[in-house]
Amino acid sequence: MEEIFSNYQKKKEYLICVDSDGCAMDTMGFKHMRCFGPCMVKQWELESWQDEILDRWNQINLYARTRGVNRFQGLSLALQEINEKYCEIAELNDLVNWVKDTRELSNQALEEAIDRKPESISLKKALAWSQDVNEQITNLPEEEKKPFPYVKEALAFAHKYADVVVVSSANRDAIFEEWERCGLLAYTDLVLAQDCGSKAFCMKQLIDYGYDCTNVLMCGDAIGDFKAAEKNGIYFFPILAQKESESWKNLMEEGISRLLEGTFGGEYQEKKYQEFLNNFK
């Protein structure tokens, strides 16, 4: 992935990073409800408790402050609860420890872990689950994979004044397919997906090209997006769950202007952060 960063060019003084699933693309809800959760139930044969487990999966990944965690982090959290409440998950610690310690949360990194420990049941099941999820997402109807209203207009406006980079923990192929089909790639300068490292790491690599941190903004819908921005000392603009269209309109009409004018920090940033926290259930 070093080649991706080495080929990047800073063109403007401002940088806006944008998450994909659940933030720019209206895909997060049905991907979890129809792909991630059901594939977990199938892979670990959890049909006896399917309704309760799928409800909890959606709570973890969509409606709580854990919204937007990497797929393997969400899987680890869900399976730990299932192991305590419903049934034993074989060799669960292998997966939990890998999620905690791996340098990268991706299929490729998981394959490398399996090469080192080929007898691990939970690691092999997690990889099969992730591959099944990718296949199921690919098979979803194209008309269901679309951006939220005002995303395209906001990105087009932002790109006049700032470099725009997708920083996402989603699958790279899925991001490119969705963003290109929806005409969003024209307003971006780079796509950084799950195989590029953590969001905080990706932002640090970008900032090192010479951006002043007060000129950098992360747009996201999850606590992880905020924490990655905070770690790098940059601003955060929340895309509120179930209020996405309103959020993108507000970004276009107010947020970007405040970034350019130097009035985003302080009271305005705190106000947006409190709106973000208060929106979680």
Summary of the structure (lengths in Angstrom):
residues: 281
radius of gyration: 18.8
end to end distance: 36.6
largest distance: 56.9
contacts: 934
relative contact order: 0.17
helix: 61%
strand: 9%
